[in-house]
Every structure is written in C-alpha cells, then in structure tokens.
Amino acid sequence: MKKILRLQSALLKEIDKYEKLVPKRSHFIDWERVHITSCAKIGYMLAEERGVDPILAAAACAVHDYGRIITGRQEGHAEAGYLPVQEFLKNLEPKLFTDDEIAQIALAVKNHSKKGEVGTKLEEIVKDADVLDFYQYGYNMARKEQQDRLESLLGHKGEGLKFSEK
C-alpha cells in the first residue's frame, strides 16, 4: 500500500498545481482530492474479489480522472488523460510502475468513460469503482450507461445516497 500512498501524494501535488493553472473547472477541485482516494480504495477491494492485482487497480482508479485534473473539463477528459498520465507515471521518483503497468493504467484511464463497453479486467474495475464512488457520495448517474452499470453492481436501481446538506 505504500506504493499507492506515494502515488496519491504525488497526485495531490498535481491537483494543487493544476488548481492554480486551471481555475475554471467542470467539477470542484476538492472532489478530485476525495475521488482519488475513495475510488482507489473501492478499486483495491474489487480487484481482490476479482483476482486482479489490487495495487495496480488502486493506482488506475486513483489516476483515472487525470485528464480532468489537468484540463478542468469533464468532456473528453478520459482521452485527454491518456498520454499525460503516462508521462506523470513515468516521471515519478522513485519509479513505482513498470512500463507494462503504466500502459495498462493508461488504457484504463483512456477507456473508463466508456461505461457501456466491456474492456479489460482492469478497465472494468476502474469503471465500476468510478460509478460506485459517485453513488456513495450521493451523486446520480448522468448517463444511461452509468445508471445501467450501477444497477448491475447493486442488483437494484440506484438513486444515490441522500446526505443532509446542513
């Protein structure tokens, strides 16, 4: 787990940097800080259950919205993160991931918004962790394929948890 802590620490520094560089954003910046942690934890547990390397899955879940972090935009953020996340991961010191792991993570980043398509086991974990994380924070799913994926995971229609706004 130290690998994930190091990754998330570096990612938090990236968020701080891009918060200043790109102040206008589709999602408020604190969501990115929360989402990299909670999504990674969900991904870790899903990976254990599905026989996938949990550290690799947690890493992919932590960085899956890198494109939105660096651009500030929701639209097209998955594809926008594909090449930059590879550079980010390759430049981490100490080196945390092999080139093959970086390629797998980057592919999951690129394809995580395609919730209606079936990808690799790692991609599916990222997609599932993403919708479960949105759900646990009370967000409704904006697109039908997100709703369908959530319903499949929960076994019932998910309405999002409702928290008091006090």
MODELLER restraints for C-alpha pairs under 7 A, 6 or more apart:
rsr = mdl.restraints
at = mdl.atoms
rsr.add(forms.Gaussian(group=physical.xy_distance, feature=features.Distance(at['CA:1:A'], at['CA:55:A']), mean=6.94, stdev=0.5))
rsr.add(forms.Gaussian(group=physical.xy_distance, feature=features.Distance(at['CA:3:A'], at['CA:96:A']), mean=6.52, stdev=0.5))
rsr.add(forms.Gaussian(group=physical.xy_distance, feature=features.Distance(at['CA:4:A'], at['CA:55:A']), mean=6.89, stdev=0.5))
rsr.add(forms.Gaussian(group=physical.xy_distance, feature=features.Distance(at['CA:4:A'], at['CA:59:A']), mean=6.20, stdev=0.5))
rsr.add(forms.Gaussian(group=physical.xy_distance, feature=features.Distance(at['CA:8:A'], at['CA:62:A']), mean=6.97, stdev=0.5))
rsr.add(forms.Gaussian(group=physical.xy_distance, feature=features.Distance(at['CA:12:A'], at['CA:33:A']), mean=6.66, stdev=0.5))
rsr.add(forms.Gaussian(group=physical.xy_distance, feature=features.Distance(at['CA:15:A'], at['CA:69:A']), mean=6.26, stdev=0.5))
rsr.add(forms.Gaussian(group=physical.xy_distance, feature=features.Distance(at['CA:18:A'], at['CA:69:A']), mean=6.72, stdev=0.5))
rsr.add(forms.Gaussian(group=physical.xy_distance, feature=features.Distance(at['CA:18:A'], at['CA:70:A']), mean=5.80, stdev=0.5))
rsr.add(forms.Gaussian(group=physical.xy_distance, feature=features.Distance(at['CA:19:A'], at['CA:29:A']), mean=6.88, stdev=0.5))
rsr.add(forms.Gaussian(group=physical.xy_distance, feature=features.Distance(at['CA:22:A'], at['CA:71:A']), mean=6.81, stdev=0.5))
rsr.add(forms.Gaussian(group=physical.xy_distance, feature=features.Distance(at['CA:22:A'], at['CA:72:A']), mean=6.19, stdev=0.5))
rsr.add(forms.Gaussian(group=physical.xy_distance, feature=features.Distance(at['CA:24:A'], at['CA:72:A']), mean=6.48, stdev=0.5))
rsr.add(forms.Gaussian(group=physical.xy_distance, feature=features.Distance(at['CA:25:A'], at['CA:72:A']), mean=4.25, stdev=0.5))
rsr.add(forms.Gaussian(group=physical.xy_distance, feature=features.Distance(at['CA:25:A'], at['CA:73:A']), mean=5.92, stdev=0.5))
rsr.add(forms.Gaussian(group=physical.xy_distance, feature=features.Distance(at['CA:26:A'], at['CA:72:A']), mean=5.92, stdev=0.5))
rsr.add(forms.Gaussian(group=physical.xy_distance, feature=features.Distance(at['CA:26:A'], at['CA:73:A']), mean=5.18, stdev=0.5))
rsr.add(forms.Gaussian(group=physical.xy_distance, feature=features.Distance(at['CA:26:A'], at['CA:74:A']), mean=5.73, stdev=0.5))
rsr.add(forms.Gaussian(group=physical.xy_distance, feature=features.Distance(at['CA:36:A'], at['CA:61:A']), mean=6.92, stdev=0.5))
rsr.add(forms.Gaussian(group=physical.xy_distance, feature=features.Distance(at['CA:36:A'], at['CA:62:A']), mean=4.24, stdev=0.5))
rsr.add(forms.Gaussian(group=physical.xy_distance, feature=features.Distance(at['CA:36:A'], at['CA:63:A']), mean=6.66, stdev=0.5))
rsr.add(forms.Gaussian(group=physical.xy_distance, feature=features.Distance(at['CA:37:A'], at['CA:62:A']), mean=6.33, stdev=0.5))
rsr.add(forms.Gaussian(group=physical.xy_distance, feature=features.Distance(at['CA:38:A'], at['CA:133:A']), mean=6.72, stdev=0.5))
rsr.add(forms.Gaussian(group=physical.xy_distance, feature=features.Distance(at['CA:39:A'], at['CA:61:A']), mean=5.67, stdev=0.5))
rsr.add(forms.Gaussian(group=physical.xy_distance, feature=features.Distance(at['CA:39:A'], at['CA:62:A']), mean=6.32, stdev=0.5))
rsr.add(forms.Gaussian(group=physical.xy_distance, feature=features.Distance(at['CA:39:A'], at['CA:129:A']), mean=5.57, stdev=0.5))
rsr.add(forms.Gaussian(group=physical.xy_distance, feature=features.Distance(at['CA:39:A'], at['CA:130:A']), mean=6.11, stdev=0.5))
rsr.add(forms.Gaussian(group=physical.xy_distance, feature=features.Distance(at['CA:39:A'], at['CA:133:A']), mean=5.75, stdev=0.5))
rsr.add(forms.Gaussian(group=physical.xy_distance, feature=features.Distance(at['CA:40:A'], at['CA:58:A']), mean=4.19, stdev=0.5))
rsr.add(forms.Gaussian(group=physical.xy_distance, feature=features.Distance(at['CA:40:A'], at['CA:59:A']), mean=6.52, stdev=0.5))
rsr.add(forms.Gaussian(group=physical.xy_distance, feature=features.Distance(at['CA:40:A'], at['CA:61:A']), mean=4.80, stdev=0.5))
rsr.add(forms.Gaussian(group=physical.xy_distance, feature=features.Distance(at['CA:40:A'], at['CA:62:A']), mean=4.93, stdev=0.5))
rsr.add(forms.Gaussian(group=physical.xy_distance, feature=features.Distance(at['CA:41:A'], at['CA:58:A']), mean=6.33, stdev=0.5))
rsr.add(forms.Gaussian(group=physical.xy_distance, feature=features.Distance(at['CA:42:A'], at['CA:129:A']), mean=5.52, stdev=0.5))
rsr.add(forms.Gaussian(group=physical.xy_distance, feature=features.Distance(at['CA:43:A'], at['CA:57:A']), mean=5.61, stdev=0.5))
rsr.add(forms.Gaussian(group=physical.xy_distance, feature=features.Distance(at['CA:43:A'], at['CA:58:A']), mean=5.12, stdev=0.5))
rsr.add(forms.Gaussian(group=physical.xy_distance, feature=features.Distance(at['CA:43:A'], at['CA:61:A']), mean=6.08, stdev=0.5))
rsr.add(forms.Gaussian(group=physical.xy_distance, feature=features.Distance(at['CA:43:A'], at['CA:125:A']), mean=5.96, stdev=0.5))
rsr.add(forms.Gaussian(group=physical.xy_distance, feature=features.Distance(at['CA:43:A'], at['CA:126:A']), mean=6.42, stdev=0.5))
rsr.add(forms.Gaussian(group=physical.xy_distance, feature=features.Distance(at['CA:43:A'], at['CA:129:A']), mean=5.35, stdev=0.5))
rsr.add(forms.Gaussian(group=physical.xy_distance, feature=features.Distance(at['CA:44:A'], at['CA:54:A']), mean=4.58, stdev=0.5))
rsr.add(forms.Gaussian(group=physical.xy_distance, feature=features.Distance(at['CA:44:A'], at['CA:55:A']), mean=6.55, stdev=0.5))
rsr.add(forms.Gaussian(group=physical.xy_distance, feature=features.Distance(at['CA:44:A'], at['CA:57:A']), mean=5.86, stdev=0.5))
rsr.add(forms.Gaussian(group=physical.xy_distance, feature=features.Distance(at['CA:44:A'], at['CA:58:A']), mean=4.88, stdev=0.5))
rsr.add(forms.Gaussian(group=physical.xy_distance, feature=features.Distance(at['CA:46:A'], at['CA:125:A']), mean=6.50, stdev=0.5))
rsr.add(forms.Gaussian(group=physical.xy_distance, feature=features.Distance(at['CA:47:A'], at['CA:53:A']), mean=6.22, stdev=0.5))
rsr.add(forms.Gaussian(group=physical.xy_distance, feature=features.Distance(at['CA:47:A'], at['CA:54:A']), mean=4.91, stdev=0.5))
rsr.add(forms.Gaussian(group=physical.xy_distance, feature=features.Distance(at['CA:47:A'], at['CA:57:A']), mean=6.24, stdev=0.5))
rsr.add(forms.Gaussian(group=physical.xy_distance, feature=features.Distance(at['CA:47:A'], at['CA:125:A']), mean=6.84, stdev=0.5))
rsr.add(forms.Gaussian(group=physical.xy_distance, feature=features.Distance(at['CA:48:A'], at['CA:54:A']), mean=5.77, stdev=0.5))
rsr.add(forms.Gaussian(group=physical.xy_distance, feature=features.Distance(at['CA:57:A'], at['CA:122:A']), mean=6.15, stdev=0.5))
rsr.add(forms.Gaussian(group=physical.xy_distance, feature=features.Distance(at['CA:57:A'], at['CA:125:A']), mean=6.96, stdev=0.5))
rsr.add(forms.Gaussian(group=physical.xy_distance, feature=features.Distance(at['CA:60:A'], at['CA:105:A']), mean=4.97, stdev=0.5))
rsr.add(forms.Gaussian(group=physical.xy_distance, feature=features.Distance(at['CA:60:A'], at['CA:108:A']), mean=6.65, stdev=0.5))
rsr.add(forms.Gaussian(group=physical.xy_distance, feature=features.Distance(at['CA:60:A'], at['CA:109:A']), mean=6.93, stdev=0.5))
rsr.add(forms.Gaussian(group=physical.xy_distance, feature=features.Distance(at['CA:60:A'], at['CA:126:A']), mean=6.69, stdev=0.5))
rsr.add(forms.Gaussian(group=physical.xy_distance, feature=features.Distance(at['CA:61:A'], at['CA:126:A']), mean=5.23, stdev=0.5))
rsr.add(forms.Gaussian(group=physical.xy_distance, feature=features.Distance(at['CA:64:A'], at['CA:109:A']), mean=4.46, stdev=0.5))
rsr.add(forms.Gaussian(group=physical.xy_distance, feature=features.Distance(at['CA:65:A'], at['CA:77:A']), mean=6.94, stdev=0.5))
rsr.add(forms.Gaussian(group=physical.xy_distance, feature=features.Distance(at['CA:65:A'], at['CA:78:A']), mean=6.63, stdev=0.5))
rsr.add(forms.Gaussian(group=physical.xy_distance, feature=features.Distance(at['CA:65:A'], at['CA:109:A']), mean=6.96, stdev=0.5))
rsr.add(forms.Gaussian(group=physical.xy_distance, feature=features.Distance(at['CA:66:A'], at['CA:81:A']), mean=5.28, stdev=0.5))
rsr.add(forms.Gaussian(group=physical.xy_distance, feature=features.Distance(at['CA:66:A'], at['CA:85:A']), mean=6.35, stdev=0.5))
rsr.add(forms.Gaussian(group=physical.xy_distance, feature=features.Distance(at['CA:67:A'], at['CA:77:A']), mean=4.53, stdev=0.5))
rsr.add(forms.Gaussian(group=physical.xy_distance, feature=features.Distance(at['CA:67:A'], at['CA:78:A']), mean=5.82, stdev=0.5))
rsr.add(forms.Gaussian(group=physical.xy_distance, feature=features.Distance(at['CA:67:A'], at['CA:80:A']), mean=4.90, stdev=0.5))
rsr.add(forms.Gaussian(group=physical.xy_distance, feature=features.Distance(at['CA:67:A'], at['CA:81:A']), mean=3.56, stdev=0.5))
rsr.add(forms.Gaussian(group=physical.xy_distance, feature=features.Distance(at['CA:68:A'], at['CA:74:A']), mean=5.76, stdev=0.5))
rsr.add(forms.Gaussian(group=physical.xy_distance, feature=features.Distance(at['CA:68:A'], at['CA:77:A']), mean=4.96, stdev=0.5))
rsr.add(forms.Gaussian(group=physical.xy_distance, feature=features.Distance(at['CA:78:A'], at['CA:109:A']), mean=5.78, stdev=0.5))
rsr.add(forms.Gaussian(group=physical.xy_distance, feature=features.Distance(at['CA:78:A'], at['CA:110:A']), mean=4.72, stdev=0.5))
rsr.add(forms.Gaussian(group=physical.xy_distance, feature=features.Distance(at['CA:78:A'], at['CA:111:A']), mean=6.54, stdev=0.5))
rsr.add(forms.Gaussian(group=physical.xy_distance, feature=features.Distance(at['CA:78:A'], at['CA:112:A']), mean=6.59, stdev=0.5))
rsr.add(forms.Gaussian(group=physical.xy_distance, feature=features.Distance(at['CA:78:A'], at['CA:113:A']), mean=6.25, stdev=0.5))
rsr.add(forms.Gaussian(group=physical.xy_distance, feature=features.Distance(at['CA:79:A'], at['CA:110:A']), mean=4.77, stdev=0.5))
rsr.add(forms.Gaussian(group=physical.xy_distance, feature=features.Distance(at['CA:81:A'], at['CA:109:A']), mean=6.66, stdev=0.5))
rsr.add(forms.Gaussian(group=physical.xy_distance, feature=features.Distance(at['CA:81:A'], at['CA:110:A']), mean=6.64, stdev=0.5))
rsr.add(forms.Gaussian(group=physical.xy_distance, feature=features.Distance(at['CA:82:A'], at['CA:106:A']), mean=5.38, stdev=0.5))
rsr.add(forms.Gaussian(group=physical.xy_distance, feature=features.Distance(at['CA:82:A'], at['CA:107:A']), mean=6.95, stdev=0.5))
rsr.add(forms.Gaussian(group=physical.xy_distance, feature=features.Distance(at['CA:82:A'], at['CA:109:A']), mean=6.10, stdev=0.5))
rsr.add(forms.Gaussian(group=physical.xy_distance, feature=features.Distance(at['CA:82:A'], at['CA:110:A']), mean=5.12, stdev=0.5))
rsr.add(forms.Gaussian(group=physical.xy_distance, feature=features.Distance(at['CA:85:A'], at['CA:106:A']), mean=6.41, stdev=0.5))
rsr.add(forms.Gaussian(group=physical.xy_distance, feature=features.Distance(at['CA:86:A'], at['CA:102:A']), mean=6.18, stdev=0.5))
rsr.add(forms.Gaussian(group=physical.xy_distance, feature=features.Distance(at['CA:86:A'], at['CA:106:A']), mean=6.11, stdev=0.5))
rsr.add(forms.Gaussian(group=physical.xy_distance, feature=features.Distance(at['CA:89:A'], at['CA:102:A']), mean=6.69, stdev=0.5))
rsr.add(forms.Gaussian(group=physical.xy_distance, feature=features.Distance(at['CA:108:A'], at['CA:122:A']), mean=6.58, stdev=0.5))
rsr.add(forms.Gaussian(group=physical.xy_distance, feature=features.Distance(at['CA:108:A'], at['CA:123:A']), mean=4.53, stdev=0.5))
rsr.add(forms.Gaussian(group=physical.xy_distance, feature=features.Distance(at['CA:108:A'], at['CA:126:A']), mean=6.83, stdev=0.5))
rsr.add(forms.Gaussian(group=physical.xy_distance, feature=features.Distance(at['CA:111:A'], at['CA:123:A']), mean=6.87, stdev=0.5))
rsr.add(forms.Gaussian(group=physical.xy_distance, feature=features.Distance(at['CA:112:A'], at['CA:123:A']), mean=6.27, stdev=0.5))
rsr.add(forms.Gaussian(group=physical.xy_distance, feature=features.Distance(at['CA:112:A'], at['CA:126:A']), mean=6.31, stdev=0.5))
rsr.add(forms.Gaussian(group=physical.xy_distance, feature=features.Distance(at['CA:112:A'], at['CA:127:A']), mean=5.22, stdev=0.5))
rsr.add(forms.Gaussian(group=physical.xy_distance, feature=features.Distance(at['CA:115:A'], at['CA:127:A']), mean=6.24, stdev=0.5))
rsr.add(forms.Gaussian(group=physical.xy_distance, feature=features.Distance(at['CA:115:A'], at['CA:145:A']), mean=5.52, stdev=0.5))
rsr.add(forms.Gaussian(group=physical.xy_distance, feature=features.Distance(at['CA:115:A'], at['CA:146:A']), mean=5.90, stdev=0.5))
rsr.add(forms.Gaussian(group=physical.xy_distance, feature=features.Distance(at['CA:115:A'], at['CA:149:A']), mean=6.94, stdev=0.5))
rsr.add(forms.Gaussian(group=physical.xy_distance, feature=features.Distance(at['CA:116:A'], at['CA:145:A']), mean=4.98, stdev=0.5))
rsr.add(forms.Gaussian(group=physical.xy_distance, feature=features.Distance(at['CA:118:A'], at['CA:124:A']), mean=6.82, stdev=0.5))
rsr.add(forms.Gaussian(group=physical.xy_distance, feature=features.Distance(at['CA:131:A'], at['CA:146:A']), mean=6.59, stdev=0.5))
rsr.add(forms.Gaussian(group=physical.xy_distance, feature=features.Distance(at['CA:131:A'], at['CA:150:A']), mean=6.16, stdev=0.5))
rsr.add(forms.Gaussian(group=physical.xy_distance, feature=features.Distance(at['CA:132:A'], at['CA:150:A']), mean=6.79, stdev=0.5))
rsr.add(forms.Gaussian(group=physical.xy_distance, feature=features.Distance(at['CA:135:A'], at['CA:160:A']), mean=4.91, stdev=0.5))
rsr.add(forms.Gaussian(group=physical.xy_distance, feature=features.Distance(at['CA:135:A'], at['CA:161:A']), mean=6.56, stdev=0.5))
rsr.add(forms.Gaussian(group=physical.xy_distance, feature=features.Distance(at['CA:136:A'], at['CA:160:A']), mean=6.75, stdev=0.5))
rsr.add(forms.Gaussian(group=physical.xy_distance, feature=features.Distance(at['CA:136:A'], at['CA:161:A']), mean=6.12, stdev=0.5))
rsr.add(forms.Gaussian(group=physical.xy_distance, feature=features.Distance(at['CA:137:A'], at['CA:161:A']), mean=6.57, stdev=0.5))
rsr.add(forms.Gaussian(group=physical.xy_distance, feature=features.Distance(at['CA:138:A'], at['CA:160:A']), mean=4.39, stdev=0.5))
rsr.add(forms.Gaussian(group=physical.xy_distance, feature=features.Distance(at['CA:138:A'], at['CA:161:A']), mean=4.22, stdev=0.5))
rsr.add(forms.Gaussian(group=physical.xy_distance, feature=features.Distance(at['CA:138:A'], at['CA:162:A']), mean=5.38, stdev=0.5))
rsr.add(forms.Gaussian(group=physical.xy_distance, feature=features.Distance(at['CA:138:A'], at['CA:163:A']), mean=6.87, stdev=0.5))
rsr.add(forms.Gaussian(group=physical.xy_distance, feature=features.Distance(at['CA:139:A'], at['CA:160:A']), mean=5.53, stdev=0.5))
rsr.add(forms.Gaussian(group=physical.xy_distance, feature=features.Distance(at['CA:140:A'], at['CA:159:A']), mean=6.32, stdev=0.5))
rsr.add(forms.Gaussian(group=physical.xy_distance, feature=features.Distance(at['CA:140:A'], at['CA:160:A']), mean=5.44, stdev=0.5))
rsr.add(forms.Gaussian(group=physical.xy_distance, feature=features.Distance(at['CA:141:A'], at['CA:147:A']), mean=5.44, stdev=0.5))
rsr.add(forms.Gaussian(group=physical.xy_distance, feature=features.Distance(at['CA:150:A'], at['CA:158:A']), mean=6.60, stdev=0.5))
rsr.add(forms.Gaussian(group=physical.xy_distance, feature=features.Distance(at['CA:151:A'], at['CA:157:A']), mean=4.93, stdev=0.5))
rsr.add(forms.Gaussian(group=physical.xy_distance, feature=features.Distance(at['CA:151:A'], at['CA:158:A']), mean=5.95, stdev=0.5))
